[in-house]
Structures are given as C-alpha cells and as structure tokens.
C-alpha cells in the first residue's frame, strides 16, 4: 500500500503540481490552509510525510508543523517557502523538527527525492518504535509470567494493575501507551529486595510496623534505580519512582515538570489503590467512591477514566466452573488455586496468560489440581 503524503499550501496551482508530481508513487492529500491541514491530519491520517508552505494566511507553516510534531510525532515534516532566510530555516528545524527545507521554485527531481527520503525515514522510525515496544513488552511479559511461578501474589497484582492502567490510558488516548504499560508491569520490581515475609504481609493488607513501613516506602525508588541504565526507559523509571505520590504533590514548585511522568505515576497509584480495594473484598462502586473521596491524592480526571473503563458492577459478577482444558488467555480465575499439597499456584482474580495456562495444564496431567476451575465474568456498571 502506498504511503500517504499531506501537502498544505494556499496556492491551488502549487497543490496541483505537487499532486501531479507525487501521485505516481504516493497517495496525495491536499489542504489549502493550516487549519484545513490540521483537520486532514486528524481525520485522514496517518501520513508518512507532511509538506507545507510557510507563508499562509491564518496559521503559518511553522505553526502547523509544530502542531504536526505534537499530534503526529512519527510523521516526517518538510517545509516549502519562497522566503529563504537563515532565521526561518533555524526556526523550522528547532521548533518544527523539519526533516527537509526546500525553497520555491523547487526542482521536481529534488522534491521527489526529498519526499522519498522522508517516507524512508518514516518507516525507519515506525520500525524502530515497534521493535522497541514489542520486544521490550514481550520480554517483560515473559519475565512476569516466570514471576508467577515464584510469587503468585505479586504477579497477580501486577497483572490486575497493568490491565487497569492500560484501560485508562486507552480511554485517555495517551500517545505513550507503551511506557505506561511497561511502568505498570514493572511497578513492583523494587519489592524483590525486600524480605519475603514483609512482602507477603503487605499483599495480605496487614498492618505494618513503622520499620516495615519505612522499608516498603523505598521500593518505588529501588525499582526506578534498577531501570535507570536501560536505554529509553527514563520515563518508565520516573513513573515507577513517583507511583506513590499524591495528586497534590505535582502542584508544588519542586515537583517534576514532565506531564508524561505525572500522568503515568498517578495512573499507577489509582490502579494499585483500586485493585487492592477489590482484592480486600470491596465492590467496584465502593472502590471508586474511595478514590473520589480523596481528590488531593487521586486526580479526579484520571479516576473518571477508570470509571469509564469499568464493566463490572456491584453484584453483577457471574461465576462459573469450566474445565481447565477450556481456559483461554485473559479469563479471570476467581479464587486462589492450590495444588492437592497446598502449593499456591495463583491468586484469585488473576488473568490467565499463556505461561500460566501451560503450567495449569501440566499440573492437571500430574493430577495435582482439580479438572475444573472457577472463573469470573463481569456485567455492566450502571
């Protein structure tokens, strides 16, 4: 399928020339103003390349490219202008992150080569991002599935929190979904350095001594430090480091300035609080009410996103028994699952993953677990 190119210019003759020159190789969309170009970008994208004139009535080409950089950062940006001067070129590169800067009248062969190079750069960016996201997330998932065999309780919370965080991030249409998902999956990593009895006590919701509370309070910073030296994980590490910080903290003068880290950290705090309330026996409505009652701790706009994603209602859970052989990835086991000898295989309200599914199948073959398991399905939240 041909790449899509958006050309923006207030001169209809120029747009017709660009369409004629580029159409044999690309799907060309044209716009007669910066405002029209913004509409095209939002409703007809994604575009591999955006090319715009600078001098246009209303929204200038530079302002339009800054909008493109913010709303479609993967799209490669090219500027055309008859007013070539050093300051404009510097502004275009620094503020609009322009890939190429071409002057009018342009040579057709140079124009074609610039757009071809832009499309090539676009595919490199997409391929690198997909490789990073899919490889990194896949590796983390494998490690967390292995964690399920050594600490089912920690794994169960990680799975539930990750599900809630991803649902909220999608509801909010966050462009950095992979970072918040990785942060959610890795949020408990700092617990690995704490004594197991303390971790178990924490997950059971039991009161902690002052000394235990002080040790536990350090696990976000520990987890963040473990990730600091991994390339491109800076935002993830920041979200994990601040996962216990209340909403009011971010209004202080000494608070981090990154909106991405603020939102990610708040999503972790909200999802963790909500899921711990659910595990302790609270229904969806009371757990959400707990969050609503503390707006200085939990950002109300993010709590609203959680509410919008919830499909369970108090008293609306459907529980049924099915054969272990009929389990599918994503199904939620309703109760703790123990072997005949009392070994905890997984905690209640844990979603089935491929590794967990295989593990249960193997225990079933050995006669260590019952042939059926109870799962929970959810109705709609009123």
N, C-alpha and C positions, 0 to 999 in steps of 0.2 A: 504493500500500500504506500502511495506517495506521501511524502511529508507535506504538512500544511504550512503555508507562509502567509503572514498578515502584512499587507502593505498599507501605510497610512500617509495620505498626502491630500492637501486641499485643492490640488491641481488635477482635474479629471484626465487631462491629456497624459500627465506623468503616470497616473494609475493605469491607464490603458496600455501604455508602453511596458510598464512593469508586468502586467498580466500577460501580454503577448510574449515577452522575453522569457518569463519564468514558467509559464503554463506547461510547456512540453515535459518538464521534469517535476514540477510541484503542483499541489492543489493551492491555488492562489485566492485569497480573500482580501477584498479591498475595503477601505474606510476613508471617508472624506474629511474626517476631523479626529482630534484626540479623543473626544467624548464618544464618538461612534466606534473608534478603535477599542476603547475600554469595554463597550458592550460586546463587540465581536470576541474579544479575549475571554470574556466571562461566559459567553453562550455558544461559541463556535469552536473553542479550543479542544485539545491543546494544540499549540503551534510550535513547530520546531524553531522557526525564525520569525522575528518581528522586525520590519524595516519601516522607518518613519522619517518624514521631513522634519526639519527643526522649526522653521518659521511658519506657524499656522495660527489662524485666529483662535482665540479662546485658550485652549490647553496647548502649550508648546510641546514640541517633540521631546525635549529633555524631560519635562514633567511627565509626559506619557510614558517614557522609558523607565522613569523611576517607579511609576505605577506597575509596569510590567515586571520590574525587578522584584517588587514586593509581592505581587499576586501570582506570578508565574516564574519563579526564580530559575527554573531549568531552561526556559525559552531564551534563545540566543538573540541579542539585540544589535541592530545595525542602524546607523543614522546617516541620512542623506541631507545635504544642505548646499545652498549656493553661497552661503556666508561662512567661508572657511577662515577661521582665525584661531589662534593658539588657545585663548581662554575657553572658547566654546568646545574645542577638542578636549581640553583638560576636564571641563565640567562633565562632558558626555562620558568620559572614561571613569571619572571618580564618582559621580553621582548616579549615572545610569548604567554603570558597568557595561559600556558598549564594547562589542566584540570587534566591529569594524566601523570606520568613519570614512564615508565616501562623499566627494564633492560633485555638484552638478556643474556642467553637463557631465554625466557619467558615461564611461565606455561600457558597452554591452558585455564584452567578454570579462571585464573586471567585475562587473556587477554579478554575473553568473558565478564566477569563481568565489566571490565573497559569500553569496548565499549558499553555495555548495559546501564551502568551508564551515559556515555557520551550522548547517544541518549535520555535518560530520561531528562538530563539537557538541551539538545537542545529543547525539546518540552516545558519544563518549560519556557525557555527564549522566545520562539515564542509566547506561550500563554499569558505571561505577557505583551509582547510588543503589541500584538493585542488587549488585554483588555485595555491597556492604551490608545492606539491610537484611537480605535473605540469608547470607552466610552467617552474619552475626546473630540474627534472631534464631536461625536454625541451630547454631552451636549452643546458644543459651538454653533453648528448649531441651536439647539432649541432656545437658548438664542438670537441668532441673528435674527431668524425668529420672535421672540416676539418683538425685537427691531424694526422690520419693521412696527409694528402697532403704535409705539410711535414716531419714527423718520425715515420715509421712505427715506429721503435723505441720512442720514448716513448709513442706511442699504444698499442702492443701491450702494454706493461707496465701501462698504466692500465686497459685492458680486462680483463686477466687478474686484476689485483689487485682491481678492482671486483667481478668475479664471485665471487672467494673471500670477500671481505668481506660481500657481500650474502648468500651462502650461510650464513656463520657467524651473521650477525645474525638470519636467519630461523630457524636451528636454535636459537638462544637466545631466540627470541620477543621480541626487543627492540622496545619501543614507539616508538623513534626511528629506524626503519629508513631514512627518507629522509635524515636527517642523516648517518648513516654512509656511505650510498651516495654522497651528494654529496661527502663528505670523500674517499672513495676515488677518485672520478672526478677531483677537483681536487688530489689529493695532490702530483702532480709539477709543479704550476703554477709553483712557485718556480724550477724549472730553467730557465725562459725567460730569466732574466737572466744565466745562466752561458754562457761560451764554448762553442760547439757542439763543438769537439774534446774538451773536458773531459766534456761530457755523453755523447758517443759512447764515450769511454774508460770512463766509469762503467758504461754499459749493457753494454759488452763484458766487464765484470768484470775489467779490467786493473788492476794495482797503481797507486795514486795517490801522487804526491809529497806531502810534508807541506803544502805550499802549496795543492795541488789539494784535498787532504782538508779543509783549513780552509774553502775556498770552498764545497765541496759540503755541508759540515755546516750552512751557513747557509740552504740552500734551503727547509727547512720553515718557518723564521721568516719568510722573504721571502714565501712563499705565503700564510701566515696573515695577514701585514700587508696583502696585496692584497685580502683578503676582509673585513677588519675593518669597512669602511664600508658593506657591503651589508646591508640590513635582514634580521634573523632568521638571520644566518649566523654568529653568535657561537660557537655550539657547534662548527660545522663548522670554523671558523678555529682553535679550540682543539685539536681533534683533529689537524689538519694541523700545527700548531705543535709538538705533542708526539709526532709519529709515530715518532721515533727514540728515545724514552725507554724504558728497560728497565722490567720489571715492578717491580723493587725500588725504583725511584725514587719510585713512588706511595705508598710507606710512610713516606717522610720527612716531617718536620714542615713543610717549605717546599713540599711538593707541592700542586698544585691539588686542591681538595676535590670537584670535580664528578665523580661516578661516571660520568656520561654521557661526558665528555671522556676519562676514563681508559680506559674500555672501547673507545671509538672509536679512540683513539690506539694501543692495544695491538692491535686488530684490523688496523689499517694495518701496524704493524710485523710482525706474524705473517704476514699475507698477502704482504707485499713480500718478506720473507726466504724464504718458501716458494716463491714464483713465481720468484725469482732462482735458487734452487737447481734448480728444474725446468728453467729455460732453460739452465743450465750443464750439463745432462745427467743430473742425479740423478733417480732414480725417486721415486715418491710415498713409499714406505716409508723410504728414506734421508733424504728431505727432512723427513719428520715426526720421524724419530729425531733429526735435528739440533736441532729445536725442543724436543723432550723433554729433551735433554741440557743445556739452559740454562734451568731454571725461574726463575732470578733475572732473566732477560731477557724470557722469554716466559711469560705467565700460563698455567699448566697447564690451568686450566678452559676457557680460550679455545682453546688448542691442541686440547683434546678436542673442541670444537665443530667445528674444522676437520677433524679426523679423521672425525667423524661424517658430514660432508658429502661426503667424497671418494668418488668412484665408480670412480676409476682404480686399477688395481693394477699392480705392477711386472711388466712383460712382458705385460700384458693389453691393451695398446693395439692397436686394429685400424686399419690404414691402408689406404685405397683411393683410387683415382683416379676422379673423376667429371667430367662436363662443366662448364665454368664456368657455362653456362646453367642447370645444375641446382642450383647453390648456393642455400642457404637461410640466412636470418638465424640466427645462433647457431652455425652449423657452424664448426669449428676448422680453419684451414689449417695443415698440419703443418710446412711448411718456408718459408724465405724465398722470396718471389715476386718475381722480377726481370723487367724487360722485355727484349726482344731486344738492347737497347742498354745493359743493365746497370743501369738505374734501379731502385732498391729500392721496390717498391710496398707491401709489408707484410712484417712479420717473422713467422717461424714461430711457431706456437701462438697466432695471433691469431684471435679470433672474428669472423665476418662480420657487419657491420652494414649497414643499408640504403644508406648513402653508399658504403661500400667495395664493396658488391655492384654498385651502379651504375657505380662507377669501373672495376671489372674488366670489366664488360660493354662499356664504351666502349673500353678498351684492346684487348679481343678484336676488336671491329669494325674497329679500325685494324690488326689483325694484329701487335700488339706483344707479345702473350703467347700461350702455347700454349692449345689449345682445352680441355685438361683440367687439373685441379689436384688435388693430393693433400690429402685431409682425414684427420683422426684421430678415431676413435671409441673410447670407453673401456668397459672391462668393470667388474666389481665388485671392490672392495677386500676381500680376505679378512680 
